[in-house]
Amino acid sequence: MFLADLDLRKPQVAGCLGLKCGEGVLGVIEGRIDVDGATIRARAGSSRLEVLPTAPASNPSDLVASRAMKTLLQDVTGHGQSRIAILDLPPLLTGHDVISILPQVDCVLLVAAVGTSTVSEIEECNKYLQATDLVRFVLNKAPESTTRYSYY
């Protein structure tokens, strides 16, 4: 499995996984390193994960819309049909970064947060995702229930 941090505004993948970010996505896009050289191999139990982290960019919209980003996405997803590539993107409504990448992805996982995301924001996101073949939705930050539900 391959995980690429494409949130060039506020990247968090490396920090969440306790990894150091070297050249990462920015180095690849700017031609200083290739994808394999920028990828960090990690293990989670018996599973292997390849991580392509990034650092914040001063011009994220320009980089995401660049030919170099399109080439990067082809490299990340073009390693064979059995490879699953997860692209961590910024929130859809924060800019045009995600919109320019959507035509190059197979499916989208939309994540919303209880108490943060509004129904109108989710509806607006849905308008942008109409052309996407497969969309899934995850609601996170839901409060833990104090009552126990038991089927029996």
N, C-alpha and C positions, 0 to 999 in steps of 0.2 A: 504494500500500500504506500502511496506517495501523498504527502501533505505539503502544499505550497502556501506560504503566507503572502497573499497578494493585497493585503491592506497596507498600502504604502503611506497612509496617513498616520495610523496608530497601530503598528504591528504588535501582536501579542503572542504569537505561536511559540517562538523561541523561549520567551520568559515563562510562559505557562508550563512548558516542558522541561525547564531548567537547562536549556541549551544556550551556548554562546553563538551569537550571530556574527559570522564573518562577512564575506562579500555578499552572499545570498542573492536574492532576486535582483537587487540593484547592480551588483557586480556582473551578473549575467546580461541584463538589459544594456548596460553600458559597455559590454564587450571585454571586461577585464578577466573574466573566468567563464568556464563552460558550466552547464547544469550539473554534470557529474562532480566537478570539483567544488561546487558550492553546496552540494547536498550533504546533509549530516545523516549518518545511519544510526538509528536508535533501536532499542529493544524495549518492549513492554511485555513482560512475562516471556512467553514463547513466541510472541509475534514480533516481526520486524517492521520497522517504519522508516521510510526515507523522508526526511524533512528538508524543505528548502525555505529557510527563514528569510527575513528581510529587515532592513532598518528603515526609519522614516525617510521619505524623499521630499525635497523642496518643491518638486513639480509633478506630483502624482498623476494628475489627469493627463498630462502630456506623455508620461511614460506608459501608462496603461493603454493609451490609444496608439502607441507607436508600433511600427513594424517589428521592432525587436521583441515586444511583448507577445505579438502574434507568433513569432518564431519560438519564443520560450514556451508558450502554451502547446504548440505542436510538438516540441521536444518532450515536454512533461507527459503529454497524453499519448504520444506516438510510439511508446516503447512496447507495443503489443496489446492485443485485445484483452489479455487477462489482467492488465494493470489497472488498478483503481486509483484515480488521482482526485484528491480532495483539494479544492481551492478555497482558502479562507479569504473572503472578500469583505470590504467595508460595508456598513449598512447601505442598503439600496438607495435610500433617499438622501444621502449625504453629498452626492455628486454624480457625475456621469461615469465614474470608474466601472461600476458593475454593469451598467447598461452597455458599455462598449465590449465587455467580455461575454455577455449572455449569448450572443450568436455562436460562440465557440465552445459552449459546454453542452453536455448531454442532458443534465438534469440539475435542479436547484433544490436546496433545502433551505427554506425560509425560517429563520429563528426570530421569535418575538419574546418579549419579557413582560411578565405580569407587572403592572404598575409603572411600566416605562413605555411600552408600545401601545398606541391607541388603535381603535378599530378603524378610524379614518386612515391612519398610516398603513395598516395592513391592506386595506382596500386599494390605496394608491399603489402599493407594491404589486398587488395582483394585476393592476393594469399593465405594468411593465413586464410581467411574467406571462402574459397571455400567449406569446409566441414560443414559450419554452415547452418542450415536449412533456416533461414530467416534473411536477412540483410537489414537494412534501413540506409539511409544516410542523415545527416544534415549538411548544410553549414552555419557556423555562422561567425560573425564579418564582414558581408557584409556591405559595406558603404550604408548609406541612400541615396536614389535617390533624386536629387534636382528637377527632373521633375516629374510632376504628370501624372499618367496614368489614363485615364478615358475611360470607355467603351462607354459611351454616349457622 
